[in-house]
């Protein structure tokens, strides 16, 4: 009977589609590697990054993926830590995506280093006071723990370890996102950062972005296997996404309201919320509307309960909004000039006192999308060779085969 | 028997004499050069007995004078270009009070903080502070992540965006690494002052004073006891090695 059931793409025999996807991902990856070698040879002078905007588009994509990676594990955590069966059925896919998305994010971060050839230095020299160094430990630990977590789900002999390792993975992912948010929270000098709120806010963002990524991949797998998502599952997922998106909006509001209360932050808030050009547009249009209110409106629209497409669109919008948020946070935070002498206007040959311009080069764009390509390639291969379809979907397919 | 004893003793004497001569020839010039150079040997590290610092009198810093910047570029092999991707270790900053309109002119460079944020955030420890307070980047373990540039409150650091040629052998720089003012550490270790200070003195402005903050007899320590000095972003509690007067 197992031979008749389409548990993964290999068993479905849809090889053409698989190779097509692999070629598509491979081509993007080829572009990324070309950009990497080009930049490695010529230096960052071929990017739009400068001594003012030191982190650009590659970091926007990389940090989004890293944050989403920890968030996508939530589905598995709700299953094993909180014992919800519907989520438990999706734990394997959730853990797989956590690993593949983190791989994509880290790949871009490494390829954008000034000296990527010194990756071994980054792995062997640690300044434990640096939150960046601690992040490297958290990332490596995440791979190890989630890898083991996945094994406990796949190997019956390891089943007794499933719950304790699930709990460890849940705690580890909270620590990891705390550390990722703290990369910005610990920057004391810049008006756009320097807030303890960044740690919990990034955790909430990760819940929303991770679940959105999960919903998109799950929808693709259901479509691939020609099955419909169960209405109860759809309803749960959409309500959970709505909760996370609303919480993300809440944290964003609290951060800016706090800043607006501090007179020294008024200039920055005025820049970001009203006079910042592209950053203002991306904040209100991208992060708040496309990534916040519009998904909420779609999720609570009357047809959403019956239409999986609406949840899929909402999830895609959350992902787009997430990238807008990262652009505003990372690039916008640097574009606003440092205020070394409060109460004074500053000017110099080093662009003091002016809003810094940034326009990414094509090489940077090619490098930045490499993270998505990496995630896409590993995920596509993994779901073809191993069984990652949600268990209730497998039952669904089994019953279909039974009917025929 | 006694003859052979005597000849043995003479041989030994000759040997000792020759050895002393060879040793003298070998060590003498070294001692002589050491005395001339007055500098520490490479094995002798920087000492925390000293803390190098700089006092900048903004009232003496002339508008339009760029001598400190030019001297820094020459000493450290910087191109002197001022594009968005070019390195600038020191820059002339003009500040104008928003209410009164009063203006100050001053050189801005790495402030060589006692508690430097760049050192705190550096993942590999490439950003480091010497025992004598000079903040440097170890070019061998800098991975070019630029987190130190995000953390520096003074925008004092630059990233090398392109391959470099014709470098000063005493000041190694490299594509893909972060760099900043070193207080001309190669000169300081020879008991000289940084190039910017020397140029400012040569121009007759005398706006920059360099010395050991820990030595009560040094000019800088004496000056700082008599005038009011300002730390840039004193609110951050970094205890900068560079101080300004006249702001």
Interface residues (C-beta under 8 A of the other chain):
Chain A: X42 X43 X44 X45 X49 X50 X51 X52 X54 X55 X113 X114 X115 X116 X118 X119 X121 X122 X125 X126 X127 X129 X130 X131 X132 X133 X135 X136 X183 X186 X187 X188 X189 X190 X334 X338 X340 X341 X343 X344 X345 X346 X347 X348 X349 X350 X351 X352 X356 X357
Chain B: X82 X84 X85 X86 X87 X88 X91 X92 X93 X94 X95 X96 X97 X98 X99 X104 X108 X117 X119 X120 X121 X122 X123 X124 X125 X126 X141 X142 X143 X144 X145 X146 X147 X149 X150 X151 X152 X153 X154 X155 X157 X158 X159 X160 X161 X162 X163 X175 X176 X177 X178 X232 X233 X236 X247
